[in-house]
Amino acid sequence: MAFGIGVSGLYCQCQANYDRFGILQLISKLLQLYKGFHPATRDIIIIALTASAMKGDQEKALQAGCDGYITKPIDTRAFPNTIARFLGSEI
């Protein structure tokens, strides 16, 4: 797996062998996502990584097209297993 930070530090992308694992993106700013409407992006796993933990925030992220939701501060012990669950593997 390779990790990198994208444009303006808004995106942290974890990209593994696409044929086996697919692509997973962690986003820190919730934008309206169009992943389901475009063939190039519909299989990308998108997880909101945010400090917004108010009631309803998780539902907003999922409605915007995110597959998952992780709040900050990150539990570094649980984080690798959370990501592995989305990639369909175990750490």
DSSP file (Angstrom, degrees, kcal/mol; ACC not computed):
  #  RESIDUE AA STRUCTURE BP1 BP2  ACC     N-H-->O    O-->H-N    N-H-->O    O-->H-N    TCO  KAPPA ALPHA  PHI   PSI    X-CA   Y-CA   Z-CA
    1    1 A M              0   0    0      0, 0.0     2,-0.4     0, 0.0    15,-0.2   0.000 360.0 360.0 360.0 145.7    0.0    0.0    0.0
    2    2 A A  E     -A   15   0A   0     13,-1.6    13,-2.2     2,-0.0     2,-0.4  -0.966 360.0-157.8-120.5 138.5    1.1    3.5   -0.7
    3    3 A F  E     +A   14   0A   0     -2,-0.4     2,-0.3    11,-0.2    11,-0.2  -0.901  19.5 160.2-114.4 143.9    0.0    6.5    1.3
    4    4 A G  E     -A   13   0A   0      9,-1.3     9,-2.0    -2,-0.4     2,-0.5  -0.990  35.7-123.7-156.0 160.5    0.0   10.1    0.1
    5    5 A I  E     -A   12   0A   0     -2,-0.3     7,-0.2     7,-0.2     3,-0.1  -0.936  32.6-158.0-109.7 130.1   -1.5   13.5    0.8
    6    6 A G    >   -     0   0    0      5,-3.3     3,-2.2    -2,-0.5     4,-0.1   0.134  46.5 -13.7 -91.9-155.0   -3.2   15.1   -2.1
    7    7 A V  G >  S-     0   0    0      1,-0.3     3,-2.2     2,-0.2     4,-0.5  -0.152 129.1 -15.3 -51.2 124.7   -4.2   18.7   -3.1
    8    8 A S  G 3  S-     0   0    0      1,-0.3    -1,-0.3     2,-0.1    -2,-0.1   0.655 113.5 -76.9  55.1  20.8   -3.9   21.1   -0.2
    9    9 A G  G <  S+     0   0    0     -3,-2.2    -1,-0.3     2,-0.1    -2,-0.2   0.615 106.1 119.4  70.3  10.6   -3.7   18.3    2.3
   10   10 A L    <   +     0   0    0     -3,-2.2    18,-1.8     1,-0.1     2,-0.4   0.801  68.3  48.6 -78.0 -28.3   -7.5   17.7    2.0
   11   11 A Y  E     - B   0  27A   0     -4,-0.5    -5,-3.3    16,-0.2     2,-0.5  -0.925  57.2-170.7-118.2 135.8   -7.2   14.2    0.8
   12   12 A C  E     -AB   5  26A   0     14,-2.4    14,-2.8    -2,-0.4     2,-0.5  -0.980  20.0-162.8-118.6 115.4   -5.2   11.3    2.1
   13   13 A Q  E     -AB   4  25A   0     -9,-2.0    -9,-1.3    -2,-0.5     2,-0.7  -0.865  14.4-164.4-108.9 128.9   -5.3    8.5   -0.4
   14   14 A C  E     -AB   3  24A   0     10,-2.4    10,-2.0    -2,-0.5     2,-0.6  -0.934  17.4-176.0-106.5 109.0   -4.4    5.0    0.4
   15   15 A Q  E     +AB   2  23A   0    -13,-2.2   -13,-1.6    -2,-0.7     8,-0.2  -0.926   6.0 172.1-116.4 117.7   -3.9    3.2   -2.9
   16   16 A A        -     0   0    0      6,-1.0     2,-0.5    -2,-0.6     6,-0.1  -0.386  59.9 -47.1-103.7-174.2   -3.2   -0.5   -3.0
   17   17 A N    >>> -     0   0    0      1,-0.2     4,-3.1    -2,-0.1     5,-0.9  -0.452  59.2-147.8 -55.3 111.0   -3.1   -2.9   -5.9
   18   18 A Y  T 345S+     0   0    0     -2,-0.5     4,-0.4     1,-0.3    -1,-0.2   0.856  91.5  56.0 -59.8 -39.4   -6.3   -1.7   -7.6
   19   19 A D  T 345S+     0   0    0      1,-0.2    -1,-0.3     2,-0.1    -2,-0.1   0.840 120.6  29.3 -63.3 -31.9   -7.2   -5.1   -9.0
   20   20 A R  T <45S+     0   0    0     -3,-0.9    -2,-0.2     2,-0.1    -1,-0.2   0.876 139.2  11.5 -95.6 -44.2   -7.1   -6.8   -5.6
   21   21 A F  T  <5S-     0   0    0     -4,-3.1    -3,-0.2     1,-0.2     2,-0.2   0.701  86.3-142.9-111.6 -24.6   -8.0   -4.1   -3.1
   22   22 A G      < -     0   0    0     -5,-0.9    -6,-1.0    -4,-0.4     2,-0.4  -0.498  39.2 -57.9  85.3-164.4   -9.4   -1.1   -4.9
   23   23 A I  E     -B   15   0A   0     20,-0.4    22,-3.1    -2,-0.2     2,-0.4  -0.948  43.5-165.0-121.9 139.6   -8.8    2.5   -3.9
   24   24 A L  E     -Bc  14  45A   0    -10,-2.0   -10,-2.4    -2,-0.4     2,-0.4  -0.989   5.0-168.7-124.8 131.8   -9.6    4.0   -0.5
   25   25 A Q  E     -Bc  13  46A   0     20,-3.3    22,-3.1    -2,-0.4     2,-0.5  -0.968  10.5-155.5-121.3 137.3   -9.7    7.8    0.1
   26   26 A L  E     -Bc  12  47A   0    -14,-2.8   -14,-2.4    -2,-0.4     2,-0.4  -0.953  17.8-166.9-105.3 125.5   -9.9    9.5    3.4
   27   27 A I  E     -Bc  11  48A   0     20,-2.3    22,-3.7    -2,-0.5   -16,-0.2  -0.920  19.4-169.4-116.8 140.9  -11.3   13.0    3.1
   28   28 A S  S    S+     0   0    0    -18,-1.8     2,-0.5    -2,-0.4    23,-0.2   0.570  77.2  57.0-103.7 -10.7  -11.3   15.7    5.7
   29   29 A K  S    S-     0   0    0    -19,-0.4     2,-0.7    21,-0.1    -1,-0.2  -0.982  84.4-130.4-121.4 124.1  -13.7   18.1    4.1
   30   30 A L        +     0   0    0     -2,-0.5     2,-0.3    -3,-0.1    31,-0.0  -0.598  35.8 169.6 -77.9 115.8  -17.1   16.9    3.2
   31   31 A L        -     0   0    0     -2,-0.7     2,-0.5    30,-0.1    -4,-0.0  -0.804  48.1 -87.3-116.8 160.7  -17.9   17.8   -0.3
   32   32 A Q        -     0   0    0     -2,-0.3     2,-0.3     2,-0.0    33,-0.1  -0.609  52.4-148.1 -68.5 122.3  -20.8   16.6   -2.4
   33   33 A L        -     0   0    0     31,-1.6     3,-0.2    -2,-0.5    33,-0.0  -0.737  23.6-172.2-100.2 142.3  -19.5   13.3   -3.9
   34   34 A Y    >>  +     0   0    0     -2,-0.3     3,-1.5     1,-0.1     4,-0.7  -0.008  43.9 126.7-116.9  27.2  -20.4   12.0   -7.3
   35   35 A K  G >4 S+     0   0    0      1,-0.3     3,-0.5     2,-0.2     6,-0.2   0.809  70.1  53.4 -61.1 -32.5  -18.7    8.7   -7.0
   36   36 A G  G 34 S+     0   0    0      1,-0.2    -1,-0.3    -3,-0.2     6,-0.1   0.657 105.9  53.7 -77.3 -14.0  -21.8    6.6   -7.9
   37   37 A F  G <4 S+     0   0    0     -3,-1.5    -1,-0.2     1,-0.1    -2,-0.2   0.572  99.4  63.5 -99.0 -10.2  -22.5    8.5  -11.1
   38   38 A H  S XX S-     0   0    0     -4,-0.7     3,-1.7    -3,-0.5     4,-1.6  -0.964  71.0-142.2-121.3 126.4  -19.1    8.1  -12.9
   39   39 A P  T 34 S+     0   0    0      0, 0.0     4,-0.3     0, 0.0    -1,-0.1   0.800 100.8  57.6 -55.3 -31.1  -17.7    4.8  -13.9
   40   40 A A  T 34 S+     0   0    0      1,-0.2    -5,-0.1     2,-0.1     3,-0.0   0.713 119.0  28.1 -73.9 -19.4  -14.1    5.9  -13.0
   41   41 A T  T X4 S+     0   0    0     -3,-1.7     3,-1.6    -6,-0.2    -1,-0.2   0.512  89.6  93.8-119.9  -7.1  -15.0    6.6   -9.4
   42   42 A R  T 3< S+     0   0    0     -4,-1.6    -2,-0.1     1,-0.3    -1,-0.1   0.766  90.0  47.8 -64.7 -24.4  -18.0    4.4   -8.4
   43   43 A D  T 3  S+     0   0    0     -4,-0.3   -20,-0.4     2,-0.1     2,-0.4   0.399  84.4 111.3 -96.8   3.4  -15.7    1.7   -6.9
   44   44 A I    <   -     0   0    0     -3,-1.6     2,-0.5    -9,-0.1   -20,-0.2  -0.628  66.5-133.9 -79.0 131.4  -13.6    4.0   -4.8
   45   45 A I  E     -c   24   0A   0    -22,-3.1   -20,-3.3    -2,-0.4     2,-0.5  -0.753  23.9-167.0 -85.1 124.7  -14.1    3.6   -1.1
   46   46 A I  E     -c   25   0A   0     -2,-0.5    21,-3.6    19,-0.2    22,-1.3  -0.964   6.9-174.3-120.7 124.9  -14.4    7.1    0.5
   47   47 A I  E     -cd  26  68A   0    -22,-3.1   -20,-2.3    -2,-0.5     2,-0.4  -0.973  23.0-131.6-119.9 124.9  -14.3    7.6    4.3
   48   48 A A  E     -cd  27  69A   0     20,-2.2    22,-3.3    -2,-0.5     2,-0.6  -0.612  19.0-167.6 -72.9 127.6  -14.9   10.9    5.9
   49   49 A L  E     + d   0  70A   0    -22,-3.7     2,-0.3    -2,-0.4    22,-0.2  -0.942  30.6 148.5-117.8 104.6  -12.2   11.7    8.4
   50   50 A T  E     - d   0  71A   0     20,-2.4    22,-2.4    -2,-0.6   -21,-0.1  -0.926  60.7-138.7-144.9 157.1  -13.4   14.6   10.4
   51   51 A A  S    S+     0   0    0     -2,-0.3     2,-1.0    20,-0.2    20,-0.1   0.462  78.5 106.5 -89.8  -5.1  -13.5   16.5   13.7
   52   52 A S        +     0   0    0      1,-0.1    -2,-0.1     5,-0.1     0, 0.0  -0.659  33.8 154.7 -78.6 105.7  -17.3   17.0   13.2
   53   53 A A        +     0   0    0     -2,-1.0    -1,-0.1     4,-0.1     2,-0.1  -0.007  23.5 130.7-123.0  28.2  -18.9   14.6   15.6
   54   54 A M  S >  S-     0   0    0      1,-0.1     3,-2.2     2,-0.0     4,-0.5  -0.409  73.0 -78.4 -79.4 159.6  -22.2   16.3   16.2
   55   55 A K  T 3  S+     0   0    0      1,-0.3    -1,-0.1     2,-0.1    -2,-0.0  -0.347 120.2  20.2 -57.1 130.3  -25.5   14.5   15.9
   56   56 A G  T 3> S+     0   0    0     -3,-0.1     4,-2.1    -2,-0.1    -1,-0.3   0.194  92.0 105.7  95.7 -16.3  -26.4   14.0   12.3
   57   57 A D  H <> S+     0   0    0     -3,-2.2     4,-2.2     1,-0.2     5,-0.2   0.906  80.0  50.0 -64.9 -41.4  -22.8   14.5   10.9
   58   58 A Q  H  > S+     0   0    0     -4,-0.5     4,-2.4     1,-0.2    -1,-0.2   0.925 110.4  50.2 -63.1 -43.4  -22.3   10.8   10.1
   59   59 A E  H  > S+     0   0    0      1,-0.2     4,-2.5     2,-0.2    -1,-0.2   0.891 109.1  52.3 -61.7 -39.7  -25.6   10.6    8.3
   60   60 A K  H  X S+     0   0    0     -4,-2.1     4,-1.8     2,-0.2    -1,-0.2   0.910 109.4  49.5 -62.2 -42.4  -24.7   13.7    6.3
   61   61 A A  H  <>S+     0   0    0     -4,-2.2     5,-2.4     2,-0.2     4,-0.4   0.920 112.8  46.2 -63.4 -43.8  -21.4   12.1    5.3
   62   62 A L  H ><5S+     0   0    0     -4,-2.4     3,-1.0     1,-0.2    -2,-0.2   0.887 112.0  51.0 -67.5 -38.1  -23.1    8.9    4.2
   63   63 A Q  H 3<5S+     0   0    0     -4,-2.5    -1,-0.2     1,-0.2    -2,-0.2   0.806 104.6  58.6 -67.4 -29.0  -25.8   10.8    2.3
   64   64 A A  T 3<5S-     0   0    0     -4,-1.8   -31,-1.6    -5,-0.2    -1,-0.2   0.578 131.7 -90.5 -77.3  -9.0  -23.1   12.7    0.5
   65   65 A G  T < 5S+     0   0    0     -3,-1.0   -19,-0.2    -4,-0.4    -3,-0.2   0.442  77.9 142.1 117.1   0.7  -21.6    9.5   -0.8
   66   66 A C      < -     0   0    0     -5,-2.4    -1,-0.3    -6,-0.2   -19,-0.2  -0.452  41.7-151.8 -73.4 148.3  -19.1    8.4    1.8
   67   67 A D  S    S+     0   0    0    -21,-3.6     2,-0.3    -2,-0.1   -20,-0.2   0.680  76.2   6.6 -89.7 -21.5  -18.8    4.7    2.6
   68   68 A G  E     -d   47   0A   0    -22,-1.3   -20,-2.2    -7,-0.1     2,-0.3  -0.907  61.4-138.0-153.3 178.4  -17.7    5.3    6.2
   69   69 A Y  E     +d   48   0A   0     -2,-0.3     2,-0.4   -22,-0.2   -20,-0.2  -0.961  14.6 179.7-151.4 121.9  -17.0    7.9    8.8
   70   70 A I  E     -d   49   0A   0    -22,-3.3   -20,-2.4    -2,-0.3     2,-0.3  -0.994  17.7-145.0-127.0 131.3  -14.1    8.3   11.3
   71   71 A T  E     -d   50   0A   0     -2,-0.4     4,-0.2   -22,-0.2   -20,-0.2  -0.669  27.9 -87.7 -97.1 152.5  -13.9   11.1   13.8
   72   72 A K  S    S+     0   0    0    -22,-2.4     2,-0.1    -2,-0.3     3,-0.0  -0.700 100.8  59.5 -92.2 151.5  -10.8   12.8   15.1
   73   73 A P  S    S-     0   0    0      0, 0.0     2,-0.3     0, 0.0    -2,-0.1   0.550  91.1-134.7 -69.8 148.0   -8.8   12.4   17.2
   74   74 A I        -     0   0    0     -2,-0.1     2,-1.1     1,-0.1    -2,-0.1  -0.525   5.3-129.4 -76.9 134.4   -8.0    9.0   15.6
   75   75 A D    >>  -     0   0    0     -2,-0.3     4,-2.4    -4,-0.2     3,-0.6  -0.751  21.9-161.0 -80.0 101.7   -7.7    6.0   17.8
   76   76 A T  T 34 S+     0   0    0     -2,-1.1    -1,-0.2     1,-0.3    -2,-0.0   0.699  85.5  55.4 -65.3 -19.8   -4.4    4.8   16.4
   77   77 A R  T 34 S+     0   0    0      1,-0.1     4,-0.3     2,-0.1    -1,-0.3   0.869 117.2  33.6 -78.1 -36.5   -4.9    1.3   17.8
   78   78 A A  T <> S+     0   0    0     -3,-0.6     4,-2.0     1,-0.1     3,-0.3   0.714  99.9  82.0 -90.1 -23.0   -8.2    0.8   16.0
   79   79 A F  H  X S+     0   0    0     -4,-2.4     4,-2.5     1,-0.2     5,-0.2   0.891  88.1  50.9 -55.4 -50.2   -7.5    2.8   12.9
   80   80 A P  H  > S+     0   0    0      0, 0.0     4,-2.4     0, 0.0    -1,-0.2   0.893 113.1  46.5 -58.6 -38.6   -5.6    0.1   10.9
   81   81 A N  H  > S+     0   0    0     -4,-0.3     4,-2.0    -3,-0.3    -2,-0.2   0.848 109.6  54.4 -71.7 -33.0   -8.3   -2.5   11.5
   82   82 A T  H  X S+     0   0    0     -4,-2.0     4,-1.3     2,-0.2    -1,-0.2   0.939 112.2  43.6 -62.8 -46.8  -11.0    0.0   10.5
   83   83 A I  H  X S+     0   0    0     -4,-2.5     4,-1.7     1,-0.2     3,-0.3   0.913 111.6  54.0 -64.9 -43.0   -9.2    0.7    7.2
   84   84 A A  H  X>S+     0   0    0     -4,-2.4     5,-2.6    -5,-0.2     4,-0.8   0.866 102.8  58.3 -60.0 -36.5   -8.6   -3.0    6.7
   85   85 A R  H ><5S+     0   0    0     -4,-2.0     3,-0.5     1,-0.2    -1,-0.2   0.900 107.0  47.0 -60.9 -40.5  -12.3   -3.7    7.1
   86   86 A F  H 3<5S+     0   0    0     -4,-1.3    -1,-0.2    -3,-0.3    -2,-0.2   0.822 113.2  48.8 -71.0 -30.0  -13.1   -1.4    4.2
   87   87 A L  H 3<5S-     0   0    0     -4,-1.7    -1,-0.2     2,-0.2    -2,-0.2   0.519 113.4-118.9 -85.9  -5.7  -10.4   -3.0    2.1
   88   88 A G  T <<5S+     0   0    0     -4,-0.8     2,-0.3    -3,-0.5    -3,-0.2   0.817  78.9  98.4  73.8  30.5  -11.7   -6.4    2.9
   89   89 A S      < -     0   0    0     -5,-2.6     2,-0.3    -6,-0.1    -1,-0.3  -0.828  66.1-120.1-137.0 176.5   -8.5   -7.6    4.5
   90   90 A E              0   0    0     -2,-0.3    -9,-0.1    -3,-0.1     0, 0.0  -0.922 360.0 360.0-122.3 149.9   -7.0   -7.9    8.0
   91   91 A I              0   0    0     -2,-0.3    -1,-0.1   -10,-0.0   -10,-0.1   0.361 360.0 360.0-108.8 360.0   -3.9   -6.3    9.5
